[in-house]
Amino acid sequence: MSRGVLVTGASRGIGRAIVTAFEELGDRVFAHSTAQADLRDPEAAQALVERAVGELGEIDVLVNNAAISVANPPVTSTYEQWVAAWQETFAVNIFGAANVSHCVVKHMVARGEGGRIVNVGSRGAFRGEPENPAYGASKAALHSFGQSLAAAVAPYGIGVASVAPGYILTERQADRLGGPDGEKIRAQSPFARVGTPQEVAAAVVYLASPQGIWASGSVLDLNGASYLH
């Protein structure tokens, strides 16, 4: 049966691969981009869900993929840069995801047919991000939010899980992977490579499947054994 799927941050990279993976299953996908709705704005987040419901008819699956990363190294950032990076990062990566999730949960509960929410987190939540501490902290918060939400909505047949990718070969990472740090980054994994957007998308599709319901509350590492905890 065709499902209605909302994917945030879907214009490229992992988000675009997730859209493609669901579409290949025959699902109907609403692919969000920043141009459609700035998730830093709570009203825009609410309007996005309403628009997605209007176009899809229903939302069976939400994938919280939209995220930003603003460099804010603790030693060299000015205080103004430090504060701005934390505020901007959390506004999108946490508050945006939480607000979209709240609106989707209300919709799913009202429908009474369950649903799935999958958050795209990061290995950085565990490994640390010394140059981007706001990003790492926001992804740790996203994992925790997903677990809290999973416990809250399970009685309504809604499963919530997260994936935690390491380095993925996307447009955003292409310059760094092709530069002097590329070999060191690939060597972090015993497979001597980084992941692909399609590998992340495959995991998201599984967690959103009927068979993935028992993984609700989990955080699935997708880092090619580059970080074990």
C-alpha atoms as an extended CHARMM CRD file, in Angstrom:
* protein
*
       229  EXT
         1         1  MET       CA              0.0000000000        0.0000000000        0.0000000000  PROA      1               0.0000000000
         2         2  SER       CA              1.3140000000        3.4250000000       -0.9600000000  PROA      2               0.0000000000
         3         3  ARG       CA              2.2530000000        5.5650000000        2.0400000000  PROA      3               0.0000000000
         4         4  GLY       CA              2.4480000000        9.3150000000        2.4850000000  PROA      4               0.0000000000
         5         5  VAL       CA              6.0180000000       10.2780000000        3.4180000000  PROA      5               0.0000000000
         6         6  LEU       CA              7.3570000000       13.6850000000        4.5080000000  PROA      6               0.0000000000
         7         7  VAL       CA             11.1310000000       14.1020000000        4.2790000000  PROA      7               0.0000000000
         8         8  THR       CA             12.6970000000       17.3360000000        5.5350000000  PROA      8               0.0000000000
         9         9  GLY       CA             15.9490000000       18.6290000000        4.0940000000  PROA      9               0.0000000000
        10        10  ALA       CA             15.4100000000       16.6530000000        0.9100000000  PROA      10              0.0000000000
        11        11  SER       CA             16.9690000000       18.8190000000       -1.7830000000  PROA      11              0.0000000000
        12        12  ARG       CA             20.2490000000       16.8900000000       -2.0020000000  PROA      12              0.0000000000
        13        13  GLY       CA             22.5600000000       14.3570000000       -0.3810000000  PROA      13              0.0000000000
        14        14  ILE       CA             21.0870000000       11.9840000000        2.1790000000  PROA      14              0.0000000000
        15        15  GLY       CA             17.6650000000       13.6040000000        2.0060000000  PROA      15              0.0000000000
        16        16  ARG       CA             17.4180000000       13.2000000000       -1.7540000000  PROA      16              0.0000000000
        17        17  ALA       CA             18.5270000000        9.5530000000       -1.5010000000  PROA      17              0.0000000000
        18        18  ILE       CA             15.8270000000        8.9200000000        1.1180000000  PROA      18              0.0000000000
        19        19  VAL       CA             13.1850000000       10.4420000000       -1.1570000000  PROA      19              0.0000000000
        20        20  THR       CA             14.3200000000        8.2280000000       -4.0350000000  PROA      20              0.0000000000
        21        21  ALA       CA             14.2920000000        5.0970000000       -1.8760000000  PROA      21              0.0000000000
        22        22  PHE       CA             10.6930000000        5.6480000000       -0.7680000000  PROA      22              0.0000000000
        23        23  GLU       CA              9.5640000000        6.5510000000       -4.2610000000  PROA      23              0.0000000000
        24        24  GLU       CA             11.0700000000        3.3190000000       -5.5800000000  PROA      24              0.0000000000
        25        25  LEU       CA              8.7870000000        1.4780000000       -3.1480000000  PROA      25              0.0000000000
        26        26  GLY       CA              5.8050000000        3.2390000000       -4.6740000000  PROA      26              0.0000000000
        27        27  ASP       CA              5.2900000000        5.6440000000       -1.7920000000  PROA      27              0.0000000000
        28        28  ARG       CA              4.1040000000        9.2370000000       -2.2650000000  PROA      28              0.0000000000
        29        29  VAL       CA              6.7470000000       11.6300000000       -0.9830000000  PROA      29              0.0000000000
        30        30  PHE       CA              6.6250000000       15.2910000000       -0.0220000000  PROA      30              0.0000000000
        31        31  ALA       CA             10.2350000000       16.4760000000       -0.2980000000  PROA      31              0.0000000000
        32        32  HSD       CA             10.8850000000       19.5690000000        1.8110000000  PROA      32              0.0000000000
        33        33  SER       CA             13.6010000000       22.1250000000        1.1160000000  PROA      33              0.0000000000
        34        34  THR       CA             14.5180000000       25.3220000000        2.9650000000  PROA      34              0.0000000000
        35        35  ALA       CA             13.0210000000       27.3190000000        0.0990000000  PROA      35              0.0000000000
        36        36  GLN       CA              9.6200000000       25.8320000000        0.9470000000  PROA      36              0.0000000000
        37        37  ALA       CA              9.7930000000       26.3340000000        4.7120000000  PROA      37              0.0000000000
        38        38  ASP       CA             12.4160000000       27.6660000000        7.1080000000  PROA      38              0.0000000000
        39        39  LEU       CA             12.1650000000       25.2450000000       10.0120000000  PROA      39              0.0000000000
        40        40  ARG       CA             13.6550000000       27.8020000000       12.3750000000  PROA      40              0.0000000000
        41        41  ASP       CA             10.2110000000       29.4030000000       12.2830000000  PROA      41              0.0000000000
        42        42  PRO       CA              7.6380000000       27.4330000000       14.3470000000  PROA      42              0.0000000000
        43        43  GLU       CA              4.7900000000       28.7060000000       12.1810000000  PROA      43              0.0000000000
        44        44  ALA       CA              6.5860000000       27.6120000000        9.0280000000  PROA      44              0.0000000000
        45        45  ALA       CA              7.1100000000       24.1440000000       10.5190000000  PROA      45              0.0000000000
        46        46  GLN       CA              3.4100000000       23.8510000000       11.2750000000  PROA      46              0.0000000000
        47        47  ALA       CA              2.4510000000       25.1220000000        7.8160000000  PROA      47              0.0000000000
        48        48  LEU       CA              4.8040000000       22.5930000000        6.2080000000  PROA      48              0.0000000000
        49        49  VAL       CA              3.0120000000       19.6810000000        7.8550000000  PROA      49              0.0000000000
        50        50  GLU       CA             -0.3750000000       21.0820000000        6.8890000000  PROA      50              0.0000000000
        51        51  ARG       CA              0.7530000000       21.4540000000        3.2780000000  PROA      51              0.0000000000
        52        52  ALA       CA              2.1870000000       17.9380000000        3.2140000000  PROA      52              0.0000000000
        53        53  VAL       CA             -1.0740000000       16.5140000000        4.5710000000  PROA      53              0.0000000000
        54        54  GLY       CA             -2.9880000000       18.4810000000        1.9750000000  PROA      54              0.0000000000
        55        55  GLU       CA             -0.9120000000       17.1490000000       -0.9070000000  PROA      55              0.0000000000
        56        56  LEU       CA             -0.4240000000       13.5770000000        0.3240000000  PROA      56              0.0000000000
        57        57  GLY       CA             -3.7730000000       13.0410000000        2.0180000000  PROA      57              0.0000000000
        58        58  GLU       CA             -2.0020000000       11.6310000000        5.0650000000  PROA      58              0.0000000000
        59        59  ILE       CA              1.4660000000       11.3230000000        6.5600000000  PROA      59              0.0000000000
        60        60  ASP       CA              2.4050000000        7.7510000000        7.4290000000  PROA      60              0.0000000000
        61        61  VAL       CA              6.1420000000        8.3960000000        7.7000000000  PROA      61              0.0000000000
        62        62  LEU       CA              8.1460000000       11.4350000000        8.7750000000  PROA      62              0.0000000000
        63        63  VAL       CA             11.8960000000       11.6040000000        8.2290000000  PROA      63              0.0000000000
        64        64  ASN       CA             13.5990000000       14.4360000000       10.1230000000  PROA      64              0.0000000000
        65        65  ASN       CA             16.6650000000       14.9670000000        7.9600000000  PROA      65              0.0000000000
        66        66  ALA       CA             16.9560000000       18.7770000000        7.7640000000  PROA      66              0.0000000000
        67        67  ALA       CA             20.0850000000       19.9900000000        9.5370000000  PROA      67              0.0000000000
        68        68  ILE       CA             22.7930000000       22.6050000000        9.4350000000  PROA      68              0.0000000000
        69        69  SER       CA             26.3570000000       22.6320000000       10.6960000000  PROA      69              0.0000000000
        70        70  VAL       CA             28.0150000000       25.9130000000       11.6510000000  PROA      70              0.0000000000
        71        71  ALA       CA             31.6860000000       25.8420000000       12.5910000000  PROA      71              0.0000000000
        72        72  ASN       CA             32.1820000000       27.1550000000       16.1340000000  PROA      72              0.0000000000
        73        73  PRO       CA             35.5410000000       25.9770000000       17.5150000000  PROA      73              0.0000000000
        74        74  PRO       CA             35.5990000000       26.9080000000       21.2070000000  PROA      74              0.0000000000
        75        75  VAL       CA             39.0870000000       28.4490000000       21.2640000000  PROA      75              0.0000000000
        76        76  THR       CA             39.0460000000       30.5640000000       18.1030000000  PROA      76              0.0000000000
        77        77  SER       CA             35.3970000000       31.6310000000       17.8170000000  PROA      77              0.0000000000
        78        78  THR       CA             34.4220000000       35.0560000000       19.0270000000  PROA      78              0.0000000000
        79        79  TYR       CA             31.6840000000       35.1020000000       21.6450000000  PROA      79              0.0000000000
        80        80  GLU       CA             29.2540000000       36.5020000000       19.0990000000  PROA      80              0.0000000000
        81        81  GLN       CA             30.0750000000       33.6930000000       16.6410000000  PROA      81              0.0000000000
        82        82  TRP       CA             29.7980000000       31.1240000000       19.4200000000  PROA      82              0.0000000000
        83        83  VAL       CA             26.3450000000       32.2790000000       20.5240000000  PROA      83              0.0000000000
        84        84  ALA       CA             25.0330000000       32.6130000000       16.9780000000  PROA      84              0.0000000000
        85        85  ALA       CA             26.2040000000       29.1220000000       15.9920000000  PROA      85              0.0000000000
        86        86  TRP       CA             24.4680000000       27.4860000000       18.9610000000  PROA      86              0.0000000000
        87        87  GLN       CA             21.2360000000       29.3630000000       18.3920000000  PROA      87              0.0000000000
        88        88  GLU       CA             21.0940000000       28.7260000000       14.6500000000  PROA      88              0.0000000000
        89        89  THR       CA             22.0890000000       25.0600000000       14.9070000000  PROA      89              0.0000000000
        90        90  PHE       CA             19.5590000000       24.1770000000       17.5820000000  PROA      90              0.0000000000
        91        91  ALA       CA             16.8420000000       26.2140000000       15.8770000000  PROA      91              0.0000000000
        92        92  VAL       CA             16.9640000000       23.8690000000       12.8840000000  PROA      92              0.0000000000
        93        93  ASN       CA             18.3880000000       20.5860000000       14.1510000000  PROA      93              0.0000000000
        94        94  ILE       CA             16.3290000000       20.3400000000       17.3410000000  PROA      94              0.0000000000
        95        95  PHE       CA             13.5270000000       22.8780000000       17.5240000000  PROA      95              0.0000000000
        96        96  GLY       CA             12.6130000000       22.4410000000       13.8700000000  PROA      96              0.0000000000
        97        97  ALA       CA             12.5860000000       18.6560000000       14.1340000000  PROA      97              0.0000000000
        98        98  ALA       CA             10.6410000000       18.7580000000       17.3970000000  PROA      98              0.0000000000
        99        99  ASN       CA              8.0140000000       21.1240000000       16.0240000000  PROA      99              0.0000000000
       100       100  VAL       CA              7.4920000000       19.1530000000       12.8220000000  PROA      100             0.0000000000
       101       101  SER       CA              7.3140000000       15.9370000000       14.8510000000  PROA      101             0.0000000000
       102       102  HSD       CA              4.7050000000       17.3920000000       17.2100000000  PROA      102             0.0000000000
       103       103  CYS       CA              2.4550000000       18.3860000000       14.3080000000  PROA      103             0.0000000000
       104       104  VAL       CA              2.8890000000       15.0140000000       12.5930000000  PROA      104             0.0000000000
       105       105  VAL       CA              2.1990000000       13.0900000000       15.8090000000  PROA      105             0.0000000000
       106       106  LYS       CA             -1.0490000000       15.0260000000       16.2730000000  PROA      106             0.0000000000
       107       107  HSD       CA             -2.0270000000       14.0470000000       12.7280000000  PROA      107             0.0000000000
       108       108  MET       CA             -1.0710000000       10.3860000000       13.1950000000  PROA      108             0.0000000000
       109       109  VAL       CA             -2.9040000000       10.0660000000       16.5150000000  PROA      109             0.0000000000
       110       110  ALA       CA             -6.0370000000       11.6530000000       15.0420000000  PROA      110             0.0000000000
       111       111  ARG       CA             -5.9510000000        9.2000000000       12.1220000000  PROA      111             0.0000000000
       112       112  GLY       CA             -5.5710000000        6.2680000000       14.4770000000  PROA      112             0.0000000000
       113       113  GLU       CA             -3.5100000000        4.1740000000       12.0640000000  PROA      113             0.0000000000
       114       114  GLY       CA             -0.0680000000        4.4720000000       13.6180000000  PROA      114             0.0000000000
       115       115  GLY       CA              2.9840000000        5.6710000000       11.7640000000  PROA      115             0.0000000000
       116       116  ARG       CA              6.7460000000        6.0020000000       11.7520000000  PROA      116             0.0000000000
       117       117  ILE       CA              9.1860000000        8.7880000000       12.5390000000  PROA      117             0.0000000000
       118       118  VAL       CA             12.8730000000        8.4170000000       11.7010000000  PROA      118             0.0000000000
       119       119  ASN       CA             15.4550000000       10.9860000000       12.7780000000  PROA      119             0.0000000000
       120       120  VAL       CA             18.7450000000       11.4000000000       10.9300000000  PROA      120             0.0000000000
       121       121  GLY       CA             21.2880000000       11.9840000000       13.6810000000  PROA      121             0.0000000000
       122       122  SER       CA             25.0510000000       11.6100000000       13.5740000000  PROA      122             0.0000000000
       123       123  ARG       CA             28.0840000000        9.7190000000       14.8050000000  PROA      123             0.0000000000
       124       124  GLY       CA             29.1910000000       13.1100000000       16.0850000000  PROA      124             0.0000000000
       125       125  ALA       CA             26.6640000000       12.7800000000       18.8930000000  PROA      125             0.0000000000
       126       126  PHE       CA             28.9200000000       10.0830000000       20.3730000000  PROA      126             0.0000000000
       127       127  ARG       CA             32.3700000000       10.8020000000       18.9960000000  PROA      127             0.0000000000
       128       128  GLY       CA             32.3840000000       14.5460000000       19.5430000000  PROA      128             0.0000000000
       129       129  GLU       CA             32.7420000000       17.4420000000       17.0880000000  PROA      129             0.0000000000
       130       130  PRO       CA             35.6140000000       19.6600000000       18.3020000000  PROA      130             0.0000000000
       131       131  GLU       CA             35.2200000000       22.1170000000       15.4110000000  PROA      131             0.0000000000
       132       132  ASN       CA             31.4140000000       21.9750000000       15.4770000000  PROA      132             0.0000000000
       133       133  PRO       CA             30.3860000000       21.3150000000       19.0860000000  PROA      133             0.0000000000
       134       134  ALA       CA             26.9200000000       22.7990000000       18.5540000000  PROA      134             0.0000000000
       135       135  TYR       CA             26.2890000000       20.2970000000       15.7610000000  PROA      135             0.0000000000
       136       136  GLY       CA             27.4200000000       17.3110000000       17.8360000000  PROA      136             0.0000000000
       137       137  ALA       CA             25.3320000000       18.4190000000       20.7970000000  PROA      137             0.0000000000
       138       138  SER       CA             22.2760000000       18.9940000000       18.6020000000  PROA      138             0.0000000000
       139       139  LYS       CA             22.4920000000       15.4740000000       17.2030000000  PROA      139             0.0000000000
       140       140  ALA       CA             22.8470000000       13.9910000000       20.6930000000  PROA      140             0.0000000000
       141       141  ALA       CA             19.7360000000       15.9360000000       21.6380000000  PROA      141             0.0000000000
       142       142  LEU       CA             17.9400000000       14.6490000000       18.5380000000  PROA      142             0.0000000000
       143       143  HSD       CA             18.7150000000       11.0430000000       19.5090000000  PROA      143             0.0000000000
       144       144  SER       CA             17.4330000000       11.6690000000       23.0270000000  PROA      144             0.0000000000
       145       145  PHE       CA             14.3220000000       13.4060000000       21.7280000000  PROA      145             0.0000000000
       146       146  GLY       CA             13.5980000000       10.4100000000       19.5060000000  PROA      146             0.0000000000
       147       147  GLN       CA             13.8210000000        8.0290000000       22.4490000000  PROA      147             0.0000000000
       148       148  SER       CA             11.5320000000       10.1660000000       24.5970000000  PROA      148             0.0000000000
       149       149  LEU       CA              9.0400000000       10.4520000000       21.7530000000  PROA      149             0.0000000000
       150       150  ALA       CA              9.2040000000        6.6970000000       21.0980000000  PROA      150             0.0000000000
       151       151  ALA       CA              8.0960000000        5.9480000000       24.6460000000  PROA      151             0.0000000000
       152       152  ALA       CA              5.3240000000        8.5450000000       24.4860000000  PROA      152             0.0000000000
       153       153  VAL       CA              3.7070000000        7.4940000000       21.2060000000  PROA      153             0.0000000000
       154       154  ALA       CA              4.1130000000        3.7120000000       21.2330000000  PROA      154             0.0000000000
       155       155  PRO       CA              0.5780000000        3.2300000000       22.6660000000  PROA      155             0.0000000000
       156       156  TYR       CA             -0.7280000000        4.8320000000       19.4650000000  PROA      156             0.0000000000
       157       157  GLY       CA              1.1370000000        2.4350000000       17.1910000000  PROA      157             0.0000000000
       158       158  ILE       CA              3.7560000000        5.0010000000       16.2360000000  PROA      158             0.0000000000
       159       159  GLY       CA              7.3910000000        3.9090000000       16.0730000000  PROA      159             0.0000000000
       160       160  VAL       CA             10.2730000000        6.3820000000       16.4250000000  PROA      160             0.0000000000
       161       161  ALA       CA             13.9170000000        5.5780000000       15.7410000000  PROA      161             0.0000000000
       162       162  SER       CA             17.1210000000        7.3330000000       14.6850000000  PROA      162             0.0000000000
       163       163  VAL       CA             20.1190000000        6.6350000000       12.4850000000  PROA      163             0.0000000000
       164       164  ALA       CA             23.5870000000        7.9330000000       13.3220000000  PROA      164             0.0000000000
       165       165  PRO       CA             25.7100000000        8.1550000000       10.1620000000  PROA      165             0.0000000000
       166       166  GLY       CA             29.4240000000        8.8310000000       10.1410000000  PROA      166             0.0000000000
       167       167  TYR       CA             31.0480000000       10.4760000000        7.1240000000  PROA      167             0.0000000000
       168       168  ILE       CA             28.8650000000       10.1110000000        4.0370000000  PROA      168             0.0000000000
       169       169  LEU       CA             29.8790000000       10.9150000000        0.4600000000  PROA      169             0.0000000000
       170       170  THR       CA             27.5970000000       13.8740000000       -0.2120000000  PROA      170             0.0000000000
       171       171  GLU       CA             27.9840000000       17.1770000000       -2.0310000000  PROA      171             0.0000000000
       172       172  ARG       CA             28.6050000000       18.9110000000        1.2860000000  PROA      172             0.0000000000
       173       173  GLN       CA             31.5300000000       16.6340000000        2.1340000000  PROA      173             0.0000000000
       174       174  ALA       CA             32.9690000000       16.3060000000       -1.3730000000  PROA      174             0.0000000000
       175       175  ASP       CA             35.6260000000       19.0200000000       -1.0110000000  PROA      175             0.0000000000
       176       176  ARG       CA             36.9230000000       17.7170000000        2.3060000000  PROA      176             0.0000000000
       177       177  LEU       CA             36.9450000000       14.0980000000        1.1520000000  PROA      177             0.0000000000
       178       178  GLY       CA             38.7720000000       15.1060000000       -2.0070000000  PROA      178             0.0000000000
       179       179  GLY       CA             41.3140000000       17.2060000000       -0.1160000000  PROA      179             0.0000000000
       180       180  PRO       CA             44.2990000000       16.4450000000        2.1220000000  PROA      180             0.0000000000
       181       181  ASP       CA             42.0780000000       15.1020000000        4.9200000000  PROA      181             0.0000000000
       182       182  GLY       CA             40.3130000000       12.6210000000        2.6380000000  PROA      182             0.0000000000
       183       183  GLU       CA             42.5710000000        9.6290000000        3.2120000000  PROA      183             0.0000000000
       184       184  LYS       CA             42.5700000000       10.1090000000        6.9790000000  PROA      184             0.0000000000
       185       185  ILE       CA             38.7870000000       10.2760000000        7.0040000000  PROA      185             0.0000000000
       186       186  ARG       CA             38.4270000000        7.1090000000        4.9110000000  PROA      186             0.0000000000
       187       187  ALA       CA             40.9740000000        5.3550000000        7.1230000000  PROA      187             0.0000000000
       188       188  GLN       CA             38.7040000000        5.8910000000       10.1430000000  PROA      188             0.0000000000
       189       189  SER       CA             36.7460000000        2.8670000000        8.9380000000  PROA      189             0.0000000000
       190       190  PRO       CA             38.3510000000       -0.5670000000        8.5570000000  PROA      190             0.0000000000
       191       191  PHE       CA             36.5040000000       -0.7100000000        5.2310000000  PROA      191             0.0000000000
       192       192  ALA       CA             38.7700000000        2.1760000000        4.1320000000  PROA      192             0.0000000000
       193       193  ARG       CA             35.9040000000        4.2190000000        2.7450000000  PROA      193             0.0000000000
       194       194  VAL       CA             33.0220000000        6.4340000000        3.7870000000  PROA      194             0.0000000000
       195       195  GLY       CA             29.3470000000        5.6110000000        3.5240000000  PROA      195             0.0000000000
       196       196  THR       CA             26.9250000000        6.4290000000        0.7340000000  PROA      196             0.0000000000
       197       197  PRO       CA             23.6040000000        8.2760000000        0.9120000000  PROA      197             0.0000000000
       198       198  GLN       CA             21.9270000000        5.1340000000       -0.4130000000  PROA      198             0.0000000000
       199       199  GLU       CA             23.1830000000        3.0990000000        2.5590000000  PROA      199             0.0000000000
       200       200  VAL       CA             21.6490000000        5.6070000000        4.9470000000  PROA      200             0.0000000000
       201       201  ALA       CA             18.4250000000        5.6340000000        2.9420000000  PROA      201             0.0000000000
       202       202  ALA       CA             18.1830000000        1.8370000000        3.1060000000  PROA      202             0.0000000000
       203       203  ALA       CA             18.3770000000        1.9380000000        6.8950000000  PROA      203             0.0000000000
       204       204  VAL       CA             15.7290000000        4.6580000000        7.0780000000  PROA      204             0.0000000000
       205       205  VAL       CA             13.4120000000        2.6340000000        4.8410000000  PROA      205             0.0000000000
       206       206  TYR       CA             13.8150000000       -0.3870000000        7.1200000000  PROA      206             0.0000000000
       207       207  LEU       CA             13.1030000000        1.5920000000       10.2970000000  PROA      207             0.0000000000
       208       208  ALA       CA              9.9890000000        3.0070000000        8.6230000000  PROA      208             0.0000000000
       209       209  SER       CA              8.7690000000       -0.4380000000        7.5740000000  PROA      209             0.0000000000
       210       210  PRO       CA              6.2210000000       -2.6190000000        9.3760000000  PROA      210             0.0000000000
       211       211  GLN       CA              9.0680000000       -4.9600000000       10.3220000000  PROA      211             0.0000000000
       212       212  GLY       CA             10.9950000000       -2.0700000000       11.8910000000  PROA      212             0.0000000000
       213       213  ILE       CA              8.4740000000       -1.3200000000       14.6230000000  PROA      213             0.0000000000
       214       214  TRP       CA             10.4100000000       -3.2900000000       17.2590000000  PROA      214             0.0000000000
       215       215  ALA       CA             13.4210000000       -1.0620000000       16.6820000000  PROA      215             0.0000000000
       216       216  SER       CA             11.4430000000        1.8870000000       18.0650000000  PROA      216             0.0000000000
       217       217  GLY       CA             13.5580000000        3.8640000000       20.5130000000  PROA      217             0.0000000000
       218       218  SER       CA             16.8320000000        2.7000000000       18.9950000000  PROA      218             0.0000000000
       219       219  VAL       CA             19.7240000000        4.6320000000       17.4790000000  PROA      219             0.0000000000
       220       220  LEU       CA             21.2520000000        2.7050000000       14.5710000000  PROA      220             0.0000000000
       221       221  ASP       CA             24.9630000000        3.3440000000       13.9520000000  PROA      221             0.0000000000
       222       222  LEU       CA             25.8950000000        3.6950000000       10.2710000000  PROA      222             0.0000000000
       223       223  ASN       CA             29.6030000000        4.3780000000       10.3580000000  PROA      223             0.0000000000
       224       224  GLY       CA             31.3920000000        1.3120000000        8.9760000000  PROA      224             0.0000000000
       225       225  ALA       CA             32.8590000000        0.4130000000       12.3870000000  PROA      225             0.0000000000
       226       226  SER       CA             34.6380000000        3.7790000000       12.4910000000  PROA      226             0.0000000000
       227       227  TYR       CA             33.2830000000        4.3530000000       15.9920000000  PROA      227             0.0000000000
       228       228  LEU       CA             32.2670000000        1.6160000000       18.4100000000  PROA      228             0.0000000000
       229       229  HSD       CA             30.5810000000        2.3390000000       21.7340000000  PROA      229             0.0000000000
